[in-house]
Amino acid sequence: MSNAVSYLYEFGPFRLDPTERLLLREGHPVPLTPKAFDVLMVLLQHSGHLVEKKELIEAVWPTSFVEEGNLSVMIHALRKAFGSDHRDHTYIETVSKKGYRFAAEVKLIEYAPFPPPSLIHRGQTEPAGSPHLAVTLPTISLRSSSSAASSDGERPLPPRAEGGRRLLWLLLALVPVVATGTFLWMKIAPLNQPVAVASPAALARSLAVLPFATIGEHTDDIYLGLGISDAVTTKLGNTRKIVIRPTSAMARYVGAARDPEAAGREQKVDAVLDGRIQRAGDRIRLTVQLIRVSDGGQMWGDTFDEKYTNIFAVEDAVSEQVARSIRLELTGEEQKRLTQRATENSAAYQAYVKGRFFWNKRTTEGLQKGLEYFQEAVALDPAYTQAYAGIADSYALLGLFTVMAPKVAFPKAKEAATKALEMDPELADAHATLGFVGLYYDWDGLAAEDEFRRALRSNPNYAMAHTWYAEDLAAMGRFTEASAEAKRAQESDPVSLTVGAASGLVSYLAGQNDDAIASCKKAIEIDPSYPRLHFRLGNAYREKGMYQPALAEFIKAVQLAGGGDRYGDQYYEAAVGAAYAALGNTREARKVLNSLIRRSKDRYVPAYGIALIYAGLGERDQVFEWLQRAYDERSTSMAYLKVDPAWNDLRSDPRFAAIARSIRF
């Protein structure tokens, strides 16, 4: 029985076996996705020659309509597998606007595998179960050489003496024996060496889903890109089997130059999901790849082509494929949570997606616009629990940022969060927002703690729940626990500016001002334009008696926020007035004070901030008058009255104790 001839391709330290669909580097397997392997095969078969993009696409995706972006993804994955980057053309050369050429020297190794045991004739000595061995024949280079081939395709032997010819035939007779042993060693030897194999848990313990980039001119696609990212993030997070960075952490990459590996390193995750969206009429195409951050290798990639109205099915499919690729072993209940949909109404979904896009900006205008879209989503689908959670989040931050009076904002936040929990009692976002209301409006530390614990039972990696819980613990004076919780928040969302500012607040309240300064400066290095970080840094400087640097940071916070009239968080301005007072510049301090009092007649200005300026000026009667107002209006910073070092000089005053007693921390 004759054996079919097979080939191996050898280039550099690599050897490719088309039959086994296996790429080896010095005997060790190199992981490749099926499509990346197919692209490599086509390039190797045309080694040294240009293969146009259209030819490659037709060869690898013969029955699908695929954009050039898919091909670019495969080429990127191959270069990474070879240990090079997009600028290194050692193996694959890019021919601008045309295609690609395999540039490295390739050798074709011919071998004839033995038949499998079931096909061996009776009487043969081949033992059952023996491996398929290969016989290596003389190497043939696919590149042109100085020796010309004859017209019938055979290479003529150089003239030799008859004795030389006999020796040559003897050597050729020995080739199968030597090659058999060599090839068997190549196939088997790596198995006898210790190889580090990633366990399912170690394969990808943490993941970041980048906002999907948009191709084309559809204005809504930028929202859709973040929305799909949010949906996949939520679905995978619901399994509770993997640490996944929140959508708020990914918003900073919207519209940015895409470098998935750099984003993965910044987010401190094992893998990054990167994707692109293209709209064509009523259809939508997603090109997705899962990238391992440690070496840039592609763990999985695919294209999804669906009707635009069927976006939910695409999100389900992407989530399920990612779960398989990172080897999440899901129970039936976890699989159900993975594919659970918050709404089937595409218009409501689009409104929600836009709401999250604007809410994540964390500006006054963004929060207000986000609220409008969340309300629109609820109007379109009254059972849309996540949209209710969005409404709750919007009102909560509008109250915290002093855009709305606490007595207006926080009851509405509580109402929306409660409504969401009526429909989904396990919704982590809604429990966390109720805890936020308990902390900043009800001033009930233990009730807030209960809600934060519920949120974290539903989603142990919810960074904002950890953050707000840390602030709540600090307000109760439980600083060791608060620091531990702040650390967990940073582990869940390592580059979040909000988390960094909260860590600085916890350290400041604990009297650890050097730690507060270090935390804020570290976060400022990530983004120096976030005003709250400069505000927290200024507080720490002030408590260290560094009034001039404190003043500079407070002024920077006001400038970055756009001024109290536009931004809303007027605690920054109050801090500027208090810093002027501490420096003895009463003229500037009173200028800020009078501006805030005058403004308070037309809009909400936190009385707590005004009380701080009077404290700096040493006018105690006015301090307690405005602290009482702060209590009556439910100023959010009253949550920290008992632990805020800014009030240390007044704690012995009976009037301070009387106000502090009525706050349940």
C-alpha positions as CSV (number, residue, x, y, z in Angstrom):
1,M,0.0,0.0,0.0
2,S,1.6,3.3,-1.1
3,N,1.7,6.2,1.3
4,A,0.7,9.8,0.2
5,V,3.5,12.3,0.3
6,S,3.1,15.2,2.8
7,Y,5.2,18.3,3.3
8,L,6.6,20.4,6.2
9,Y,7.5,24.0,5.8
10,E,10.6,25.2,7.6
11,F,11.6,28.9,8.1
12,G,13.9,30.3,10.7
13,P,13.3,28.4,14.0
14,F,9.8,27.5,12.9
15,R,8.4,24.3,11.3
16,L,4.8,24.1,10.1
17,D,2.9,20.8,9.6
18,P,-0.1,21.3,7.4
19,T,-1.5,17.9,8.0
20,E,-1.6,18.3,11.8
21,R,-2.3,22.0,11.5
22,L,0.6,22.6,13.8
23,L,3.2,25.4,14.0
24,L,6.3,24.6,16.1
25,R,9.1,26.9,17.3
26,E,12.2,24.8,18.1
27,G,9.9,21.9,18.8
28,H,7.4,23.7,21.0
29,P,3.8,24.4,19.7
30,V,2.9,28.0,18.9
31,P,-0.8,28.8,19.4
32,L,-2.6,30.1,16.3
33,T,-6.3,30.6,15.5
34,P,-7.6,28.5,12.6
35,K,-7.9,31.6,10.3
36,A,-4.4,32.8,11.2
37,F,-3.1,29.4,10.3
38,D,-4.9,29.5,7.0
39,V,-3.4,32.9,6.2
40,L,0.1,31.6,7.0
41,M,-0.4,28.6,4.8
42,V,-1.4,30.7,1.8
43,L,1.6,33.0,2.3
44,L,4.0,30.0,2.6
45,Q,2.6,28.4,-0.5
46,H,3.5,31.6,-2.4
47,S,6.7,32.3,-0.5
48,G,8.7,35.1,-2.0
49,H,5.8,36.4,-4.1
50,L,3.2,39.1,-3.5
51,V,-0.2,37.8,-2.5
52,E,-2.8,40.5,-3.0
53,K,-5.3,41.1,-0.2
54,K,-8.2,40.1,-2.4
55,E,-6.5,36.8,-3.1
56,L,-5.8,36.1,0.6
57,I,-9.4,37.0,1.6
58,E,-10.9,34.7,-1.1
59,A,-8.6,31.9,-0.1
60,V,-9.2,32.1,3.6
61,W,-12.8,33.2,3.7
62,P,-14.2,31.8,0.4
63,T,-17.9,31.9,1.4
64,S,-18.0,35.0,3.6
65,F,-17.9,38.7,2.9
66,V,-14.9,40.0,5.0
67,E,-13.4,43.4,5.2
68,E,-9.6,44.0,5.0
69,G,-9.6,44.7,8.7
70,N,-9.9,41.0,9.4
71,L,-6.9,40.3,7.3
72,S,-4.9,43.0,9.2
73,V,-5.9,41.3,12.5
74,M,-4.6,37.9,11.2
75,I,-1.3,39.4,10.0
76,H,-0.8,41.2,13.3
77,A,-1.5,37.9,15.2
78,L,1.1,36.0,13.0
79,R,3.8,38.6,13.5
80,K,3.2,38.4,17.3
81,A,3.4,34.6,17.1
82,F,6.8,35.0,15.3
83,G,7.9,37.3,18.1
84,S,7.9,40.5,16.0
85,D,5.7,43.6,15.7
86,H,4.0,45.5,12.9
87,R,7.2,47.3,12.0
88,D,9.2,44.0,11.7
89,H,9.0,42.5,8.2
90,T,11.5,39.7,8.8
91,Y,8.8,37.1,8.0
92,I,5.8,38.9,6.5
93,E,6.4,41.9,4.3
94,T,3.6,44.5,3.8
95,V,3.4,45.7,0.2
96,S,1.7,49.1,0.6
97,K,-1.9,49.2,-0.7
98,K,-1.5,45.8,-2.4
99,G,-1.0,42.8,-0.1
100,Y,1.7,40.8,1.7
101,R,4.7,38.7,0.8
102,F,6.4,36.0,2.9
103,A,9.9,37.3,3.0
104,A,11.9,34.7,5.0
105,E,13.6,31.7,3.3
106,V,11.3,28.7,3.3
107,K,12.4,25.1,2.9
108,L,9.9,22.4,1.9
109,I,10.5,19.1,3.6
110,E,8.8,16.1,2.0
111,Y,7.8,13.0,4.0
112,A,5.5,10.0,3.7
113,P,3.7,9.1,7.0
114,F,3.1,5.5,7.9
115,P,-0.5,4.4,7.7
116,P,-2.4,4.4,11.0
117,P,-2.5,1.0,12.8
118,S,-6.0,0.1,11.5
119,L,-4.7,0.2,7.9
120,I,-1.5,-1.9,8.4
121,H,-1.7,-5.2,6.5
122,R,-1.6,-8.5,8.4
123,G,1.9,-9.8,8.6
124,Q,3.5,-6.4,8.9
125,T,5.7,-5.8,11.9
126,E,4.5,-2.3,12.7
127,P,3.2,-2.4,16.2
128,A,-0.4,-1.3,16.9
129,G,-0.7,2.3,18.0
130,S,2.7,3.3,16.6
131,P,3.1,7.0,15.8
132,H,3.0,8.3,12.2
133,L,6.7,8.7,11.3
134,A,8.0,10.8,8.6
135,V,10.8,10.2,6.1
136,T,12.6,13.4,5.3
137,L,13.8,13.7,1.7
138,P,16.4,16.2,0.4
139,T,15.4,19.8,1.2
140,I,14.0,21.8,-1.6
141,S,14.1,25.6,-1.3
142,L,11.0,27.5,-2.6
143,R,13.2,30.5,-3.3
144,S,15.0,30.7,-6.6
145,S,18.6,29.3,-6.6
146,S,21.6,29.4,-8.9
147,S,21.0,25.8,-10.0
148,A,18.4,25.7,-12.8
149,A,15.8,23.0,-12.9
150,S,15.5,20.8,-16.0
151,S,12.5,21.0,-18.3
152,D,10.9,18.0,-16.8
153,G,11.1,19.6,-13.3
154,E,13.9,17.3,-12.0
155,R,17.2,18.9,-10.8
156,P,20.2,17.3,-12.7
157,L,22.8,15.7,-10.5
158,P,26.3,17.3,-10.8
159,P,28.8,15.1,-12.7
160,R,30.4,12.6,-10.4
161,A,32.5,9.5,-10.6
162,E,30.7,6.2,-10.6
163,G,32.1,5.5,-7.1
164,G,30.7,8.8,-6.0
165,R,27.3,7.9,-7.4
166,R,27.3,4.6,-5.4
167,L,28.1,6.5,-2.3
168,L,25.3,8.9,-2.9
169,W,22.8,6.1,-3.4
170,L,24.0,4.5,-0.2
171,L,23.5,7.8,1.7
172,L,20.1,8.2,0.2
173,A,19.2,4.7,1.4
174,L,20.1,5.7,4.9
175,V,18.1,8.9,4.8
176,P,14.8,7.3,5.7
177,V,16.3,5.6,8.8
178,V,18.0,8.8,10.1
179,A,15.0,11.0,9.2
180,T,12.6,8.6,10.9
181,G,14.4,8.9,14.2
182,T,14.9,12.7,13.8
183,F,11.3,13.4,13.0
184,L,10.0,11.1,15.8
185,W,12.3,13.0,18.2
186,M,11.0,16.3,16.9
187,K,7.4,15.2,17.4
188,I,7.8,13.4,20.7
189,A,10.7,15.1,22.5
190,P,8.8,18.3,23.6
191,L,6.3,16.0,25.3
192,N,9.1,14.6,27.5
193,Q,10.3,18.1,28.6
194,P,8.6,20.1,31.3
195,V,6.2,22.5,29.6
196,A,4.3,25.2,31.5
197,V,0.6,24.7,30.7
198,A,-1.8,27.4,31.8
199,S,-4.7,26.2,33.9
200,P,-8.1,27.5,33.0
201,A,-7.9,30.0,35.9
202,A,-4.4,31.1,35.0
203,L,-5.3,31.5,31.3
204,A,-7.2,34.7,31.8
205,R,-8.1,35.7,35.3
206,S,-8.9,39.3,34.3
207,L,-10.2,40.9,31.2
208,A,-10.8,44.4,29.7
209,V,-13.4,44.9,26.9
210,L,-12.3,48.0,24.9
211,P,-15.1,50.2,23.4
212,F,-15.6,48.8,19.9
213,A,-14.0,51.1,17.2
214,T,-16.3,52.4,14.5
215,I,-15.7,52.3,10.8
216,G,-17.9,54.5,8.6
217,E,-19.9,57.7,9.2
218,H,-22.9,56.6,11.3
219,T,-23.0,59.1,14.1
220,D,-24.6,56.7,16.5
221,D,-21.9,54.1,16.1
222,I,-19.6,55.7,18.7
223,Y,-22.4,55.1,21.3
224,L,-23.0,51.6,20.0
225,G,-19.3,50.8,20.4
226,L,-19.3,51.6,24.1
227,G,-22.7,50.0,24.4
228,I,-21.6,46.6,23.1
229,S,-18.5,46.9,25.3
230,D,-20.8,47.5,28.3
231,A,-23.1,44.7,27.4
232,V,-20.3,42.1,27.0
233,T,-18.7,43.4,30.2
234,T,-21.9,43.1,32.1
235,K,-22.6,39.6,30.8
236,L,-19.2,38.2,31.6
237,G,-19.2,40.0,35.0
238,N,-22.5,38.4,35.8
239,T,-20.8,35.0,35.7
240,R,-18.7,36.0,38.7
241,K,-15.9,33.8,37.3
242,I,-13.5,36.5,36.0
243,V,-12.3,39.9,37.1
244,I,-13.5,42.4,34.4
245,R,-12.8,46.1,34.2
246,P,-15.9,48.2,34.4
247,T,-17.2,50.2,31.5
248,S,-16.4,53.5,33.3
249,A,-12.7,52.4,33.1
250,M,-13.0,51.8,29.3
251,A,-14.7,55.1,28.4
252,R,-11.3,56.8,28.3
253,Y,-10.4,54.7,25.2
254,V,-13.4,55.9,23.1
255,G,-12.0,57.4,19.9
256,A,-8.4,56.9,21.1
257,A,-5.7,55.3,19.0
258,R,-6.0,51.6,19.5
259,D,-3.2,49.7,21.1
260,P,-4.9,46.7,22.9
261,E,-1.7,45.4,24.5
262,A,-0.8,48.9,25.9
263,A,-4.4,49.2,27.2
264,G,-4.2,45.8,28.8
265,R,-0.9,46.6,30.5
266,E,-2.4,49.9,31.8
267,Q,-5.5,48.1,33.1
268,K,-3.4,45.3,34.5
269,V,-5.4,42.5,32.9
270,D,-4.5,39.1,31.4
271,A,-6.5,39.6,28.2
272,V,-8.2,42.4,26.1
273,L,-11.2,42.1,23.9
274,D,-10.9,44.4,20.9
275,G,-13.4,44.9,18.2
276,R,-14.6,47.0,15.2
277,I,-18.0,47.9,14.0
278,Q,-19.1,48.5,10.4
279,R,-22.6,49.4,9.3
280,A,-23.9,48.6,5.8
281,G,-27.6,49.4,5.3
282,D,-29.6,47.4,7.8
283,R,-26.7,45.1,8.6
284,I,-23.9,45.3,11.2
285,R,-20.5,43.6,11.1
286,L,-18.3,43.0,14.1
287,T,-14.7,42.0,13.8
288,V,-13.5,40.8,17.2
289,Q,-10.2,39.5,18.6
290,L,-9.2,38.4,22.1
291,I,-5.6,39.3,22.8
292,R,-3.3,37.9,25.4
293,V,-1.5,40.8,27.0
294,S,1.6,39.0,28.1
295,D,2.8,38.3,24.6
296,G,0.2,39.9,22.3
297,G,-0.9,36.5,21.0
298,Q,-4.4,36.2,19.6
299,M,-6.5,33.8,21.8
300,W,-9.5,34.0,19.5
301,G,-10.9,36.0,16.6
302,D,-14.0,36.0,14.6
303,T,-16.4,38.1,12.5
304,F,-20.2,38.5,13.2
305,D,-22.5,39.6,10.5
306,E,-26.1,40.3,11.5
307,K,-29.0,42.6,11.0
308,Y,-28.7,45.8,13.0
309,T,-31.9,45.0,14.8
310,N,-30.4,41.7,16.0
311,I,-27.6,43.3,18.0
312,F,-28.6,41.4,21.1
313,A,-27.8,38.1,19.5
314,V,-24.4,39.3,18.4
315,E,-23.6,40.4,22.0
316,D,-24.7,37.0,23.3
317,A,-22.5,35.2,20.7
318,V,-19.4,37.4,21.5
319,S,-19.9,36.8,25.2
320,E,-20.2,33.1,24.8
321,Q,-17.2,32.8,22.5
322,V,-15.0,34.8,24.9
323,A,-16.2,32.7,27.8
324,R,-15.1,29.5,25.9
325,S,-11.8,31.1,24.8
326,I,-10.8,31.9,28.4
327,R,-12.1,28.5,29.5
328,L,-14.8,29.7,31.9
329,E,-16.5,26.6,33.2
330,L,-20.0,27.8,33.8
331,T,-22.8,26.1,35.6
332,G,-26.3,26.2,34.2
333,E,-27.2,29.2,36.3
334,E,-24.0,31.1,35.3
335,Q,-24.7,30.3,31.6
336,K,-28.2,31.7,32.1
337,R,-26.7,34.9,33.6
338,L,-24.3,35.2,30.7
339,T,-27.1,35.3,28.1
340,Q,-29.6,37.2,30.2
341,R,-30.9,40.4,28.5
342,A,-32.0,43.5,30.3
343,T,-34.3,44.5,27.4
344,E,-35.5,43.3,24.0
345,N,-36.4,46.8,22.8
346,S,-33.6,48.0,20.5
347,A,-34.7,51.6,20.7
348,A,-34.6,51.5,24.5
349,Y,-31.2,49.9,24.3
350,Q,-29.9,52.6,22.1
351,A,-31.1,55.3,24.5
352,Y,-29.5,53.5,27.4
353,V,-26.2,53.2,25.5
354,K,-26.2,56.9,24.8
355,G,-27.0,57.5,28.5
356,R,-24.0,55.5,29.7
357,F,-21.8,57.3,27.1
358,F,-22.6,60.7,28.5
359,W,-22.8,59.6,32.2
360,N,-19.2,58.3,32.0
361,K,-18.0,61.8,31.1
362,R,-18.7,62.8,34.8
363,T,-19.3,66.4,33.8
364,T,-22.4,68.4,34.7
365,E,-23.5,68.4,31.0
366,G,-22.7,64.7,30.6
367,L,-24.7,63.7,33.7
368,Q,-27.7,65.8,32.7
369,K,-27.7,64.5,29.2
370,G,-27.2,60.9,30.4
371,L,-30.2,61.3,32.7
372,E,-32.4,62.3,29.8
373,Y,-31.4,59.3,27.8
374,F,-32.0,56.9,30.7
375,Q,-35.4,58.4,31.2
376,E,-36.1,57.9,27.5
377,A,-35.0,54.3,27.8
378,V,-37.5,53.7,30.7
379,A,-40.3,55.4,28.7
380,L,-39.6,52.9,25.8
381,D,-39.3,49.9,28.1
382,P,-40.8,50.4,31.6
383,A,-39.2,47.0,32.7
384,Y,-35.6,48.0,31.8
385,T,-33.9,47.6,35.1
386,Q,-30.5,48.8,34.0
387,A,-32.0,52.1,32.8
388,Y,-33.6,52.6,36.2
389,A,-30.1,52.0,37.7
390,G,-28.8,54.7,35.3
391,I,-31.4,57.2,36.5
392,A,-30.4,56.4,40.1
393,D,-26.7,56.9,39.3
394,S,-27.3,60.1,37.5
395,Y,-29.3,61.7,40.3
396,A,-26.8,60.5,42.9
397,L,-23.9,62.2,41.2
398,L,-25.8,65.3,40.3
399,G,-26.5,65.6,44.1
400,L,-22.8,64.9,45.0
401,F,-21.5,67.4,42.5
402,T,-23.9,70.1,43.9
403,V,-25.7,70.5,40.5
404,M,-28.9,69.7,42.4
405,A,-29.8,70.3,46.0
406,P,-29.5,67.0,48.0
407,K,-33.1,67.1,49.0
408,V,-34.0,67.1,45.3
409,A,-31.5,64.7,43.9
410,F,-31.1,61.9,46.4
411,P,-34.8,61.0,47.0
412,K,-35.1,60.6,43.2
413,A,-32.0,58.4,43.2
414,K,-33.4,56.2,45.9
415,E,-36.7,55.9,44.1
416,A,-35.1,54.8,40.9
417,A,-32.8,52.3,42.6
418,T,-35.6,50.8,44.6
419,K,-37.7,50.4,41.4
420,A,-34.8,48.6,39.7
421,L,-34.5,46.2,42.7
422,E,-38.2,45.4,42.6
423,M,-37.6,43.9,39.2
424,D,-34.1,42.5,39.9
425,P,-33.3,42.1,43.6
426,E,-29.7,41.0,42.8
427,L,-28.8,44.1,40.7
428,A,-25.4,45.2,42.1
429,D,-25.6,48.7,40.6
430,A,-28.9,49.5,42.4
431,H,-27.7,48.2,45.8
432,A,-24.5,50.3,45.5
433,T,-26.5,53.4,44.7
434,L,-28.8,52.8,47.7
435,G,-25.6,52.5,49.8
436,F,-24.4,55.8,48.3
437,V,-27.6,57.5,49.2
438,G,-27.4,56.0,52.7
439,L,-23.8,57.4,53.1
440,Y,-24.2,60.9,51.6
441,Y,-27.9,61.8,52.3
442,D,-29.3,59.6,55.1
443,W,-25.9,59.7,57.0
444,D,-26.6,56.2,58.2
445,G,-23.3,54.3,58.0
446,L,-24.6,50.8,59.0
447,A,-27.5,50.9,56.5
448,A,-25.2,52.0,53.8
449,E,-22.8,49.2,54.7
450,D,-25.5,46.6,54.3
451,E,-26.3,47.8,50.8
452,F,-22.7,47.8,49.8
453,R,-22.2,44.3,51.0
454,R,-25.3,43.2,49.0
455,A,-23.8,44.9,45.9
456,L,-20.5,43.1,46.4
457,R,-22.2,39.7,46.9
458,S,-23.8,40.1,43.5
459,N,-20.7,41.5,41.8
460,P,-17.5,41.0,43.9
461,N,-15.4,43.0,41.4
462,Y,-17.6,46.1,41.3
463,A,-15.0,48.9,41.8
464,M,-17.4,51.7,42.7
465,A,-19.1,49.6,45.3
466,H,-15.7,48.9,46.9
467,T,-14.9,52.7,46.6
468,W,-18.1,53.9,48.2
469,Y,-17.9,51.2,50.9
470,A,-14.4,52.5,51.7
471,E,-15.7,56.0,52.1
472,D,-18.5,54.8,54.3
473,L,-16.1,52.9,56.5
474,A,-13.9,55.9,56.8
475,A,-16.9,58.1,57.8
476,M,-17.5,55.6,60.6
477,G,-13.9,55.9,61.7
478,R,-13.1,52.3,60.7
479,F,-9.9,53.4,58.8
480,T,-8.1,50.0,58.7
481,E,-11.1,48.4,57.0
482,A,-11.6,51.5,54.8
483,S,-8.0,51.3,53.5
484,A,-8.4,47.6,52.7
485,E,-11.6,48.3,50.8
486,A,-9.9,51.2,48.9
487,K,-7.2,48.8,47.9
488,R,-9.7,46.3,46.6
489,A,-11.3,49.1,44.5
490,Q,-7.9,49.9,43.0
491,E,-7.3,46.2,42.2
492,S,-10.7,46.1,40.4
493,D,-10.1,49.4,38.5
494,P,-6.4,50.3,38.7
495,V,-6.5,53.5,36.6
496,S,-9.8,54.9,37.7
497,L,-9.4,58.6,38.6
498,T,-12.5,58.4,40.8
499,V,-11.0,55.4,42.7
500,G,-7.7,57.2,43.1
501,A,-9.4,60.3,44.5
502,A,-11.4,58.1,46.9
503,S,-8.2,56.5,48.1
504,G,-6.7,59.9,48.8
505,L,-9.9,60.9,50.7
506,V,-9.7,57.8,52.9
507,S,-6.0,58.4,53.8
508,Y,-6.7,62.1,54.5
509,L,-9.6,61.3,56.8
510,A,-7.3,58.8,58.6
511,G,-4.7,61.5,59.2
512,Q,-2.3,59.7,56.8
513,N,-1.6,62.8,54.7
514,D,1.6,61.6,53.1
515,D,-0.2,58.5,51.8
516,A,-3.0,60.8,50.5
517,I,-0.6,62.9,48.7
518,A,1.1,59.9,47.1
519,S,-2.2,58.4,46.0
520,C,-3.4,61.6,44.4
521,K,-0.2,62.3,42.7
522,K,-0.1,58.8,41.3
523,A,-3.6,59.2,39.8
524,I,-2.8,62.7,38.5
525,E,0.0,61.2,36.5
526,I,-2.6,59.2,34.6
527,D,-4.8,62.2,33.9
528,P,-3.9,65.7,35.4
529,S,-7.2,67.2,34.2
530,Y,-9.5,65.6,36.8
531,P,-10.4,68.3,39.3
532,R,-11.4,66.1,42.2
533,L,-7.8,64.7,42.5
534,H,-6.4,68.2,42.8
535,F,-9.1,69.0,45.5
536,R,-8.1,65.9,47.5
537,L,-4.4,66.7,47.1
538,G,-5.1,70.3,48.3
539,N,-6.9,68.9,51.4
540,A,-3.9,66.8,52.4
541,Y,-1.5,69.7,51.8
542,R,-3.6,71.9,54.0
543,E,-3.6,69.5,56.9
544,K,0.2,69.3,56.7
545,G,0.3,73.1,57.0
546,M,1.4,73.5,53.4
547,Y,-1.1,76.3,52.7
548,Q,0.5,77.7,49.6
549,P,0.6,74.4,47.7
550,A,-2.9,73.6,49.0
551,L,-4.2,76.9,47.6
552,A,-2.5,76.2,44.2
553,E,-4.3,72.8,44.0
554,F,-7.7,74.2,45.0
555,I,-7.4,76.9,42.3
556,K,-6.4,74.3,39.8
557,A,-9.5,72.2,40.7
558,V,-11.7,75.3,40.1
559,Q,-10.1,76.1,36.8
560,L,-10.3,72.5,35.5
561,A,-13.9,72.3,36.6
562,G,-14.7,75.4,34.6
563,G,-15.7,77.5,37.5
564,G,-18.5,77.1,40.0
565,D,-21.1,78.7,37.7
566,R,-20.7,76.1,35.0
567,Y,-19.5,72.9,36.7
568,G,-21.4,72.9,39.9
569,D,-19.1,71.3,42.5
570,Q,-18.6,74.5,44.5
571,Y,-16.8,72.8,47.4
572,Y,-13.7,73.6,45.3
573,E,-14.3,77.3,45.5
574,A,-15.0,77.1,49.2
575,A,-11.7,75.4,49.7
576,V,-10.0,78.2,47.9
577,G,-11.6,80.7,50.3
578,A,-10.6,78.6,53.3
579,A,-7.0,78.4,52.1
580,Y,-6.8,82.2,51.6
581,A,-8.0,82.5,55.2
582,A,-5.4,80.1,56.5
583,L,-2.7,82.2,54.7
584,G,-4.0,85.3,56.4
585,N,-5.3,86.8,53.1
586,T,-8.7,87.8,54.5
587,R,-9.5,90.1,51.6
588,E,-9.4,87.3,49.1
589,A,-11.1,84.9,51.5
590,R,-14.0,87.3,52.0
591,K,-14.2,87.8,48.2
592,V,-14.8,84.1,47.7
593,L,-17.1,83.9,50.7
594,N,-19.4,86.8,49.5
595,S,-19.5,85.4,46.0
596,L,-20.8,82.0,47.3
597,I,-23.3,83.6,49.6
598,R,-24.6,85.8,46.8
599,R,-24.9,82.9,44.5
600,S,-26.7,80.8,47.1
601,K,-29.8,83.1,46.7
602,D,-30.3,81.8,43.2
603,R,-29.1,78.3,43.2
604,Y,-27.8,75.5,45.5
605,V,-24.5,76.2,47.2
606,P,-23.4,73.8,50.0
607,A,-23.5,75.5,53.4
608,Y,-20.8,73.2,54.6
609,G,-18.3,74.9,52.3
610,I,-19.3,78.4,53.5
611,A,-18.8,77.1,57.1
612,L,-15.3,76.1,56.3
613,I,-14.4,79.6,55.1
614,Y,-15.8,81.1,58.3
615,A,-13.7,78.6,60.3
616,G,-10.6,79.8,58.6
617,L,-11.5,83.4,59.4
618,G,-12.1,82.4,63.0
619,E,-15.7,83.5,63.2
620,R,-17.2,80.7,65.3
621,D,-20.8,82.0,65.5
622,Q,-21.0,82.1,61.8
623,V,-19.4,78.6,61.5
624,F,-22.1,77.0,63.6
625,E,-24.9,78.9,61.9
626,W,-23.8,77.6,58.5
627,L,-23.1,74.1,59.9
628,Q,-26.7,74.0,61.1
629,R,-27.8,75.0,57.6
630,A,-25.6,72.3,56.2
631,Y,-27.4,69.8,58.5
632,D,-30.8,71.1,57.5
633,E,-30.2,71.0,53.8
634,R,-28.4,67.6,54.0
635,S,-25.0,68.8,52.6
636,T,-23.2,65.7,51.4
637,S,-19.9,66.5,53.2
638,M,-21.7,66.4,56.6
639,A,-21.2,62.6,56.3
640,Y,-17.6,63.2,57.3
641,L,-18.2,65.8,60.0
642,K,-17.1,63.5,62.8
643,V,-13.8,62.5,61.2
644,D,-12.8,65.4,59.0
645,P,-9.5,66.9,60.3
646,A,-10.6,70.3,59.1
647,W,-12.8,70.6,62.3
648,N,-10.3,69.5,64.9
649,D,-10.0,73.0,66.4
650,L,-13.8,73.1,67.0
651,R,-14.5,69.7,68.4
652,S,-14.4,70.8,72.0
653,D,-17.2,73.3,71.3
654,P,-20.6,72.0,72.7
655,R,-22.3,73.3,69.6
656,F,-20.2,71.1,67.4
657,A,-21.0,68.1,69.6
658,A,-24.7,68.8,69.4
659,I,-24.7,68.8,65.6
660,A,-22.4,65.8,65.3
661,R,-24.6,63.7,67.7
662,S,-27.5,63.7,65.2
663,I,-25.4,62.2,62.4
664,R,-25.5,58.3,62.5
665,F,-21.8,57.5,62.0
